[in-house]
Amino acid sequence: MKNMQIKINRCSDRYFIWDAEQVKFVRTTWKIIGDLVGCSSVKQNTHHGLPLTLSKIEVKFILTHYPDNSKLVETSPSIASKDFNHTQAHDELNEQRKRELEAQTYIRLSVKEADLDAKADKIMRGMRVKRKRKIDVCESEDTYGDDWSANSPRFKDFKKKTLDKARAGMTMTNLFVKLPLQSAHGGTEQWLGVDDVLLSPLEQLQYRVFCDLNLQRGMFVTPGCKFGGHFLAYHGDPGLYHSSYVVYCKRYGEEMDSHMRAACGRTATMTKKKFVICSLAEDDKLVYKALKRIYF
């Protein structure tokens, strides 16, 4: 798993990963979250599917720190020749779709199972209270006895039923997976390097902050525009943890508008986060300052 090659496709200045196993690898090993933008079903918009889109900062980070395990390519499609086998291409697409469905199902069930295990004690307390309130059920009907621990058969049966129900729902999900056939059937791929990912001065500062939070502080980092910042920082996987910090990047010595400072501080406080302002000092060191809201 440590030697997995991550292939990033660039298309019109956007960056994508199409393979589900690679998406799992960058998330669990390199703490790269990205954003799933594919369509999982026409009937719901809760769970998105492949591809995973990456920001320029995330791509720069991968290519710089893991050059032996990643490559950036730009694919140019070609017109199908007369002897192009459409049936074979269609079968390959169906096989790819099946593999992606199995991989995505495995990832989601793993996250769901970890969440259940983390909340086992709380779940069992709730089940016990609910059980005591059911006066229409005789004690003789309870086959589990008085064991309400997280390791009890009662919880194991509950977890199995919950995962089976989640698996059945995922199986019925209609995944729409785009298979890039160009490289396998006559298209051309151009290899790009880290220097082909161009960053503005602000993005360069954001890149420094991203690297520091990811590598030095071991945090997961996602975009933070919904909370008025550039990043959200998590102490664990965003699938299991809420973010703890809203990170805003600015030039050293640059003043923030008072209205923006008040709005950001209030937003962070109301969502139980800390608003952190990050700058690059004159000695080329990152400086973090927390914005604290004072109540009078």
Secondary structure, DSSP 8 states (H G I E B T S, - for coil): -TT--EEEEEETTEEEE--HHHHHHHHHTS-B--EEEE---TT--SS-EEEEEE-HHHHHHHHHH-GGGEEEEEEE-----TT--HHHHHHHHHHHHHHHHHHHHHHHHHHHHHHHHHTHHHHHHHHHHHHHH-TTS-GGG-TTTT--STTSHHHHHHHHHHHHHHHHHHHT---------TTTTT-EEEEE-GGGS---HHHHHHHHHHHIIIIIS--EEEE-GGGTSSEEEESS-TTT----EEEEE--TT----HHHHHHHHHHHHHTT-EEEEEEE-TTS-EEEEEE-----
